[in-house]
Amino acid sequence: MKNRVHRFLPRTGRCNYKCRHCFMSAPHAAQGEPSWEQLMTMLDAFQRCGIHNLNLTGGEPMFRRDFWELVDEIHKRGMVVPTLYSNGLLITDAFLDELDKRHMRLAIQFSFDGVGHHDWMRGVPGAERIVVDALKHCRDRGIPTSVSMVVCRESVGSIRESVNLMASLGVRSMKVGNASPQGEWKNEPEHYLTQAELYEAFLEYIPHYFEDGKPLTLGLEGFFLYDTDMEKLAALHEKNIQETDFPKALMCGHVRREMYISPKGNVLPCMSIVGGPIEEQFPNMLETPLEDILDRDSLYMDIVNFRISDFMEHNPECQECEYRTACCGGCRAIAVRDHPTDYLAKDLIACEYFKGGWKEKKDAVLKSIGEL
């Protein structure tokens, strides 16, 4: 279990923004903030387990006053920070100067929720100007950037303009997804789109993406992915694994590459699980040594080792589905959003994609513009 590619280390459950759609309710600090001593406990455990790469996220990771002290402690242990996740407020030239002093060449992923809508989504006047300025600073200093965009009923019409703006600012890749009915918006369903509405918006936008010259690598949730470096078209929903390989094929490959540590210290397979009812079922590395979590029976290790055959046994009706080798059970993080205590539940979004005919509709659009 050693030497995985990344570990996410959320340094705080707090944030300097008031995002309306925050899935972990950072505006209310629902996850709290680990103490310095707890962070050192985490770092020591990562070092013992041979972990080398730590991505920093939050909340807003730089909201802590001891941010640079933590970075220096990471480096003292021979670890590096490949990626920082930020809303951009504190990404200034002074911040980038501190990176240069430490000879750090990291990538930064920004949140941007739509031209003309970002301020409203983030709850801070001027947030759109701030993140655009931060992206310009990074572009001018040669810092690679990516962007995550969350769309809702109010902002879904801004996808094209937002993609093109991000490309003009040197952003290399962008992912667009639906606002989640959890956290701050758990009880405000009027804001988030149904899956069908989201897919209709994607179908409308895809021809514009090619018309605009494929300006950056783009992922539209699990619906559509175009990698501009590889010039390759894909869809994360479409796993396409032979049925004979189900006993050896992993239910989730992501969990083998990355781990997420919640601000409380819970060891999770995915960031989006934080704050959900299933989170408290996972082991906590502040209570149990990480090496024990990784080497002994735990829900986390069960998930690491689940195979597609385990899913099929748990969901007999899926064994009869005509899409079973394409879907392979879908995404586990989405499954537990709808079935909070069942990690082997069906991914209802994947069901909608295949059974709702959206794959065929998307393929028809791609064929009509000569891209399939």
C-alpha positions in Angstrom: 0.0 0.0 0.0 3.0 2.3 0.0 4.1 5.0 -2.5 0.7 5.9 -3.9 0.6 8.8 -6.3 -1.2 11.3 -4.0 -2.7 12.0 -0.7 -5.1 14.8 -0.1 -4.4 16.6 3.1 -7.2 19.1 3.9 -5.6 21.5 6.3 -8.9 23.2 7.3 -12.6 22.8 7.1 -12.8 26.6 7.2 -12.9 29.0 4.3 -12.7 32.8 3.5 -15.6 32.5 1.1 -19.3 31.9 1.7 -20.0 29.5 -1.2 -23.8 28.9 -1.5 -23.2 25.3 -2.8 -20.4 24.1 -0.6 -20.8 20.4 -0.2 -18.8 20.3 3.1 -20.4 23.5 4.5 -17.1 25.2 4.9 -18.8 28.6 5.4 -20.0 27.2 8.7 -16.8 25.4 9.4 -18.8 22.2 9.8 -15.6 20.1 9.6 -13.7 22.2 12.0 -9.9 22.7 11.7 -7.2 20.3 12.8 -4.7 21.6 15.3 -1.0 22.0 14.5 -0.3 19.0 16.6 -2.8 16.9 14.7 -1.4 18.0 11.4 2.1 16.9 12.6 0.6 13.6 13.6 -0.8 13.2 10.1 2.6 14.1 8.5 4.5 11.7 10.7 2.1 8.9 9.7 2.4 9.8 6.0 6.2 9.7 6.3 6.1 6.3 8.1 3.8 4.9 5.3 6.2 6.0 2.5 3.8 8.6 1.2 5.6 11.2 -0.9 3.0 13.5 -2.5 0.4 15.6 -0.6 -2.1 17.7 -2.4 -3.4 20.6 -0.2 -7.1 21.5 -0.1 -9.8 22.7 2.3 -12.0 24.7 2.8 -9.4 27.2 1.7 -6.0 25.8 2.5 -4.2 29.1 2.8 -6.8 30.4 5.3 -4.5 29.1 8.0 -1.9 31.5 9.2 0.6 28.6 9.5 0.3 27.6 5.9 4.0 28.2 5.0 5.2 26.5 8.2 3.2 23.5 7.2 4.6 23.5 3.7 8.1 23.6 5.2 7.3 20.7 7.5 6.1 18.7 4.5 9.4 19.4 2.7 11.5 18.5 5.8 10.0 15.0 5.6 11.0 14.6 2.0 7.5 15.0 0.7 6.3 17.4 -2.0 3.1 19.3 -2.9 2.1 18.6 -6.5 -1.3 20.5 -6.4 -2.9 23.2 -4.4 -6.7 23.7 -4.5 -7.8 27.3 -4.0 -10.5 29.9 -4.6 -7.8 32.3 -5.7 -8.2 35.1 -3.2 -4.7 34.6 -1.7 -2.9 33.7 -5.0 -1.0 36.9 -5.4 2.5 37.7 -6.7 3.7 37.7 -3.1 2.4 34.1 -2.7 4.1 33.0 -6.0 7.3 34.6 -4.7 7.1 32.4 -1.7 6.8 29.4 -4.0 9.9 30.5 -5.9 11.8 30.9 -2.7 11.1 27.3 -2.0 11.8 26.2 -5.6 8.2 24.8 -5.7 6.8 23.9 -9.0 3.2 22.9 -8.2 0.0 23.1 -10.1 -3.0 25.1 -8.8 -6.7 24.1 -9.3 -9.1 27.0 -9.0 -12.8 27.1 -8.6 -14.7 29.2 -11.1 -18.5 28.9 -11.3 -19.5 30.8 -14.4 -19.0 34.2 -16.1 -21.4 36.6 -14.4 -22.4 34.1 -11.7 -19.2 33.5 -9.8 -19.7 36.3 -7.3 -23.2 35.1 -6.4 -22.1 31.4 -6.1 -19.1 32.3 -4.0 -20.9 34.8 -1.8 -18.2 37.4 -2.1 -18.4 40.6 -4.2 -15.5 40.7 -6.6 -14.8 37.0 -6.5 -14.8 36.7 -10.3 -12.3 39.5 -10.8 -10.1 38.0 -8.0 -9.9 34.6 -9.6 -9.3 36.0 -13.0 -6.4 38.1 -11.6 -5.0 35.0 -9.9 -5.1 33.0 -13.1 -3.3 35.9 -14.9 -0.6 35.9 -12.2 -0.1 32.1 -12.7 -0.1 32.3 -16.4 2.5 35.1 -16.4 4.7 33.1 -14.0 4.4 29.8 -15.8 2.3 28.1 -13.1 0.1 25.3 -14.6 -3.6 25.8 -13.7 -6.8 23.8 -14.0 -10.4 24.8 -13.1 -13.4 23.2 -11.6 -16.8 24.7 -12.4 -20.0 23.8 -10.6 -23.2 24.6 -12.5 -26.7 25.2 -11.2 -30.0 26.4 -12.6 -28.9 30.0 -12.6 -25.5 29.5 -14.2 -25.8 26.6 -16.6 -26.1 28.9 -19.6 -22.6 30.3 -19.1 -20.6 27.1 -19.9 -19.4 28.2 -23.3 -18.3 31.7 -22.3 -16.7 30.4 -19.1 -14.7 27.7 -21.0 -13.4 30.2 -23.5 -12.5 32.7 -20.8 -10.5 30.1 -18.9 -8.7 29.0 -22.0 -7.7 32.6 -22.7 -6.2 32.8 -19.2 -3.9 29.8 -19.9 -6.0 27.2 -18.1 -5.0 23.7 -19.3 -8.0 21.7 -18.2 -11.4 22.2 -16.9 -14.1 20.0 -15.4 -17.8 21.0 -15.2 -20.2 19.3 -12.9 -23.6 19.6 -11.3 -24.1 21.3 -7.9 -24.7 18.6 -5.4 -27.8 18.4 -3.2 -25.7 18.2 0.0 -24.0 20.6 2.4 -25.2 24.2 2.0 -27.8 23.3 -0.7 -29.1 20.2 0.9 -32.4 21.8 1.6 -32.5 24.2 -1.4 -33.4 21.9 -4.4 -34.6 24.8 -6.5 -31.0 25.7 -7.4 -29.6 22.4 -8.7 -30.5 20.9 -12.1 -31.9 17.4 -12.6 -29.5 15.1 -14.4 -31.6 15.3 -17.5 -31.5 19.1 -17.5 -27.7 18.9 -17.1 -27.3 16.5 -19.9 -29.5 18.6 -22.2 -27.2 21.5 -21.5 -24.1 19.4 -22.2 -25.6 18.3 -25.5 -26.3 21.9 -26.5 -22.8 23.0 -25.6 -20.7 20.1 -27.1 -20.9 21.4 -30.8 -19.7 24.8 -29.6 -16.7 23.2 -27.9 -15.5 21.8 -31.2 -16.6 25.0 -33.1 -14.4 27.0 -30.7 -11.4 24.8 -31.5 -11.3 22.6 -28.4 -9.8 25.4 -26.4 -8.7 23.2 -23.4 -9.0 19.7 -22.1 -12.6 19.4 -20.9 -14.6 17.0 -18.8 -18.4 17.4 -18.5 -19.0 15.3 -15.4 -19.0 11.7 -16.5 -20.8 12.5 -19.7 -18.0 13.8 -22.0 -14.2 14.1 -21.9 -11.8 15.4 -24.5 -8.1 15.4 -23.8 -6.4 18.0 -26.1 -2.9 16.6 -25.4 -3.9 13.1 -26.5 -6.6 14.3 -29.0 -8.8 11.6 -27.4 -12.5 11.5 -26.8 -13.9 9.6 -23.9 -16.6 9.4 -21.1 -15.9 8.4 -17.6 -19.3 6.7 -17.3 -18.2 4.3 -20.0 -15.9 1.8 -18.4 -16.3 -1.0 -20.9 -14.8 -3.9 -19.0 -15.4 -7.5 -20.2 -17.6 -9.6 -18.0 -15.0 -12.3 -17.7 -12.7 -9.7 -16.1 -15.2 -8.7 -13.4 -13.6 -10.9 -10.7 -10.2 -9.1 -11.0 -11.3 -5.6 -12.2 -11.4 -3.0 -9.4 -14.7 -1.4 -8.5 -12.8 1.9 -8.1 -9.3 2.5 -9.4 -9.2 6.0 -8.0 -9.0 4.8 -4.5 -5.8 2.9 -5.3 -4.1 6.1 -6.5 -5.5 8.7 -4.1 -6.7 9.0 -0.5 -8.6 11.9 1.1 -8.1 12.9 4.7 -11.0 14.9 6.1 -10.3 17.8 8.4 -11.5 15.5 11.2 -8.9 12.9 10.3 -11.2 10.4 8.6 -9.5 8.3 5.9 -11.8 8.5 2.9 -11.6 7.2 -0.7 -13.0 10.4 -2.2 -13.3 14.1 -1.4 -17.0 14.2 -2.1 -17.8 11.7 0.6 -16.8 14.2 3.3 -19.8 15.5 5.2 -22.0 12.6 4.2 -23.6 10.1 6.6 -21.2 7.4 5.6 -18.1 9.4 6.5 -18.3 8.5 10.2 -18.1 4.8 9.3 -14.5 5.3 8.0 -11.4 4.9 10.2 -9.8 8.0 11.7 -6.0 8.3 11.5 -6.0 10.5 14.6 -7.4 7.6 16.6 -5.9 4.6 14.7 -2.4 4.6 13.2 -2.5 5.0 9.4 -0.4 1.9 8.9 -2.9 -0.1 10.8 -5.8 1.3 8.7 -3.9 0.4 5.6 -2.7 -3.1 6.7 -5.8 -4.4 8.6 -9.5 -4.9 7.9 -11.4 -1.6 7.7 -14.1 -0.1 5.5 -11.4 1.9 3.7 -9.5 -1.2 2.8 -12.7 -3.0 1.8 -13.3 -0.3 -0.7 -9.7 -0.5 -2.0 -10.2 -4.2 -2.7 -13.8 -4.3 -4.0 -14.1 -5.9 -7.4 -16.9 -5.4 -9.9 -17.9 -9.0 -9.2 -18.6 -7.9 -5.6 -20.9 -5.1 -6.9 -22.8 -7.5 -9.2 -23.3 -10.0 -6.3 -24.7 -7.2 -4.2 -27.0 -6.0 -7.0 -28.4 -9.1 -8.7 -30.6 -7.0 -11.0 -27.6 -5.3 -12.5 -26.3 -8.7 -13.6 -29.2 -8.8 -16.1 -28.7 -5.2 -17.3 -27.7 -4.8 -21.0 -25.3 -2.0 -20.0 -23.5 -4.0 -17.2 -20.2 -4.2 -19.1 -20.2 -0.5 -20.0 -21.4 0.8 -16.7 -19.7 -1.7 -14.3 -21.6 -0.2 -11.3 -20.6 3.4 -11.9 -19.0 5.8 -9.3 -19.0 4.9 -5.6 -19.0 8.4 -4.3 -22.2 9.1 -6.3 -23.7 5.8 -5.1 -23.3 6.7 -1.4 -24.8 10.2 -2.0 -28.1 8.5 -2.8 -27.6 5.5 -0.6 -25.7 6.9 2.3 -24.8 3.7 4.2 -24.3 1.4 1.2 -20.9 1.7 -0.6 -21.9 -1.0 -3.1 -25.2 0.6 -4.1 -26.0 1.5 -7.7 -24.9 4.8 -9.2 -28.2 6.2 -10.2 -26.5 8.9 -12.4 -24.8 6.1 -14.4 -28.2 4.4 -14.7 -29.7 7.6 -16.1 -26.9 8.0 -18.6 -27.3 4.6 -20.1 -31.0 3.7 -19.5 -32.1 7.3 -20.3 -30.6 7.1 -23.8 -28.1 9.9 -23.2 -25.1 8.0 -24.6 -27.0 7.5 -27.8 -28.1 11.2 -27.9 -24.5 12.3 -27.3 -23.1 10.0 -29.9 -25.7 11.3 -32.4 -24.5 14.9 -31.7 -20.9 13.9 -32.1 -21.6 12.1 -35.4 -23.6 15.1 -36.7 -20.5 17.3 -36.3 -18.0 14.7 -37.6 -16.3 14.0 -34.3 -17.3 10.3 -34.0 
